Amino acid sequence: MNSCHYIGKIQRERAWLLSSVMRGTEHIAFDRCFDKQQGLYEFFVPQDTESIFLETMGYLAREGVLLSLEKSCQRF
């Protein structure tokens, strides 16, 4: 089984927008902040919602909220 997640760097002052967008798009990803000082978030994304998640992240990048996004996969 493959498990993929994303690590995103967020502009700290606009993290509220990330939270708002993620709450408004239920079930596309589970997010958590794991380094508040650096603005790093981790997103666990189901395979069937990955394209919607990436569209949403594209919007946040265009708005200047998302500064970077990296995909990481682990094999179980």
Steps between C-alpha positions, in 0.01 A plus 500: 500500500632845412440790732568850371496829678609854429708748697410863439659823615235761574529874546444510876299822498247346261469154656141590587417491127645150469286384791190660353551349155576153637188507721290611202623210284416210727669165462761593238781481755584482867732784597707576805757761590817334617736798516320820587816713502588405141140480376532133400185295452455134421213382279380141480318466168282208390598386152153568357504866613857583402407697186252716694759550774760615244250743342431643845872532574545675163241757605677554834835538320354764265364686804847497660395277789683182393871562453609144415356149477684167493357153452639213708404135463574205722439139417329285764 
